[in-house]
């Protein structure tokens, strides 16, 4: 059996330990008696690591194409949940019309490391209606009045979590069923489009973004 050496004694003391004639010597103060091994336990060490953070310039539009960013911000905690909008059509160029605090989350203004959700937009074909609107000639136009049938702009939007790429919510939004104030149409065209209003995006998704 292996025994741990606990202390050093003189050569005489070591010799006497094995001889009956030495009798029962008093133990040295501070020295353990018996042959049981001593077990020591090292204090646990704590390693602190700084979690990776997504590069602030990361192009999060890739989330709309199925990519996830494990180093991205998690979709948790109380709202608001920073959301970045990507798409085409009426969504571009109108970020300032988003109700607060949406404007600061435009792709060219936000730190991608702060973004929890990405809004992706697809634009399917417009939805026809039977609503007809009358428009007078534009300034400088010598033509007469025109009757145009309204078609509704359609936006299919989806919210994805940046970190996991999982779908959080989706909605189908259409433009209002009303006559647009103005109509920019070419010769021979017979329809006018009622576009999706920016506020409609926020209204459809606010439960997941602003609470």
C-alpha positions in Angstrom: 0.0 0.0 0.0 1.3 3.4 -0.9 1.6 5.8 2.0 2.1 9.6 1.9 5.1 10.9 3.7 3.8 13.6 6.0 6.9 14.9 7.7 10.6 14.4 8.1 12.2 13.1 11.3 15.7 12.3 12.3 17.3 9.0 11.1 17.1 7.7 14.7 13.4 8.2 14.9 12.8 6.4 11.6 14.9 3.5 12.8 13.1 3.2 16.2 9.7 3.2 14.5 10.5 -0.4 13.3 11.9 -1.7 16.6 9.9 -3.1 19.6 12.7 -2.0 22.0 12.0 1.7 21.2 8.7 1.5 23.0 5.8 3.8 22.3 7.3 7.2 21.6 5.1 10.3 21.8 4.0 11.5 18.4 5.6 14.6 17.1 3.4 17.6 17.4 1.6 18.3 14.2 2.3 14.8 12.7 -0.5 12.5 11.7 -0.5 9.0 13.2 -1.6 5.8 11.4 -1.2 4.9 7.8 -4.3 6.3 6.1 -3.5 8.4 3.0 -4.3 12.1 3.1 -6.6 13.3 0.3 -6.5 16.9 -0.8 -9.0 18.6 -3.1 -8.1 21.5 -5.2 -10.3 24.6 -5.2 -12.5 24.7 -8.3 -11.5 27.3 -10.9 -13.9 29.4 -12.8 -13.2 30.2 -16.4 -14.9 33.3 -17.7 -15.5 33.6 -21.4 -16.9 36.6 -23.3 -19.7 35.4 -25.6 -19.2 36.1 -29.3 -21.1 39.0 -30.7 -22.3 39.3 -34.3 -20.3 41.8 -36.4 -22.2 45.1 -36.5 -21.9 45.2 -40.3 -23.4 41.7 -40.9 -25.8 41.6 -43.8 -28.9 40.1 -42.1 -30.8 39.9 -45.3 -29.3 36.4 -45.5 -31.8 35.4 -42.8 -34.6 35.8 -45.4 -32.8 33.1 -47.5 -32.6 30.5 -44.7 -29.4 31.5 -42.9 -29.1 31.8 -39.2 -26.4 33.5 -37.1 -25.8 31.7 -33.8 -23.8 34.7 -32.5 -26.8 37.0 -33.0 -29.0 38.5 -30.4 -31.5 36.1 -28.8 -35.2 36.8 -29.2 -36.1 37.0 -25.5 -36.8 39.5 -22.7 -39.4 42.3 -22.7 -40.2 44.3 -25.9 -39.3 46.1 -27.9 -37.4 43.5 -29.9 -35.0 45.2 -32.4 -36.2 44.2 -35.9 -34.5 44.9 -39.2 -36.7 45.1 -42.4 -35.7 43.6 -45.7 -37.6 43.3 -48.9 -38.6 45.4 -51.9 -41.5 47.5 -53.1 -43.0 50.0 -50.7 -40.9 48.8 -47.8 -37.7 50.5 -49.1 -37.1 54.2 -48.6 -39.9 54.7 -46.1 -38.3 53.7 -42.8 -38.9 57.1 -41.3 -42.6 56.4 -41.6 -42.4 53.5 -39.2 -43.8 54.3 -35.8 -41.2 54.6 -33.0 -38.9 52.9 -32.3 -38.9 51.2 -35.8 -36.9 53.9 -37.7 -33.6 53.3 -35.9 -33.7 49.6 -37.1 -33.3 50.3 -40.8 -30.4 48.2 -42.2 -28.2 51.2 -42.8 -28.6 52.6 -39.3 -28.7 49.6 -36.9 -25.9 47.5 -35.3 -26.6 44.0 -36.6 -25.4 42.7 -33.2 -28.4 44.2 -31.6 -31.0 42.8 -34.0 -33.2 40.0 -32.7 -35.6 39.6 -35.6 -35.6 40.1 -39.3 -38.6 41.1 -41.3 -38.7 39.6 -44.8 -41.1 40.7 -47.5 -42.3 39.1 -50.7 -44.5 40.8 -53.2 -46.9 38.5 -55.1 -49.3 39.8 -57.8 -51.7 42.5 -56.9 -55.2 41.6 -55.9 -58.0 42.7 -58.3 -61.1 44.5 -57.1 -64.3 45.8 -58.7 -63.8 49.3 -57.2 -63.6 52.0 -59.9 -62.2 55.5 -59.3 -62.5 58.6 -61.5 -59.4 60.8 -62.0 -59.1 64.1 -63.7 -56.2 65.2 -65.9 -52.9 65.8 -64.3 -51.3 69.2 -64.4 -50.3 70.0 -67.9 -52.3 67.0 -69.3 -54.7 67.9 -72.0 -56.6 64.6 -71.6 -60.0 64.2 -70.0 -61.1 62.2 -67.0 -60.2 58.6 -66.7 -61.9 55.7 -65.0 -59.5 53.3 -63.3 -60.1 50.0 -61.5 -58.3 49.6 -58.2 -56.0 46.7 -57.5 -54.6 46.0 -54.1 -50.9 45.8 -53.4 -50.1 42.6 -51.5 -47.2 42.0 -49.1 -46.4 38.7 -47.6 -44.2 39.3 -44.6 -42.4 36.9 -42.2 -40.4 37.4 -39.0 -37.4 35.3 -38.3 -35.2 35.1 -35.3 -31.6 36.0 -36.2 -29.9 33.5 -33.9 -31.9 30.4 -34.9 -33.4 31.3 -38.2 -36.8 30.1 -36.9 -40.0 31.6 -38.1 -41.6 33.7 -35.4 -44.7 35.1 -37.2 -46.1 35.7 -40.7 -48.8 37.9 -42.2 -50.4 38.8 -45.5 -51.1 42.5 -45.8 -53.0 44.3 -48.6 -53.4 47.9 -49.5 -56.5 49.7 -48.4 -59.6 49.2 -50.5 -60.0 52.8 -51.5 -59.3 55.2 -54.3 -55.7 56.4 -54.1 -55.3 60.2 -54.1 -53.3 60.2 -57.2 -52.7 57.8 -60.1 -49.5 57.4 -62.1 -50.6 55.4 -65.1 -49.4 55.1 -68.6 -51.3 55.4 -71.9 -53.8 52.6 -72.2 -53.5 51.4 -68.6 -56.8 50.8 -66.8 -55.8 50.1 -63.2 -54.4 52.0 -60.3 -52.7 50.3 -57.3 -53.6 50.9 -53.7 -50.3 50.3 -52.0 -49.7 48.7 -48.6 -49.2 51.5 -46.0 -46.1 51.3 -43.8 -48.3 51.5 -40.7 -49.9 48.2 -41.8 -46.6 46.3 -41.4 -46.2 47.6 -37.8 -49.8 46.8 -37.0 -49.6 43.2 -38.3 -46.4 42.4 -36.4 -46.4 44.7 -33.3 -47.3 41.9 -30.9 -43.9 40.3 -31.7 -41.9 43.5 -32.0 -43.1 46.3 -29.8 -45.5 44.4 -27.6 
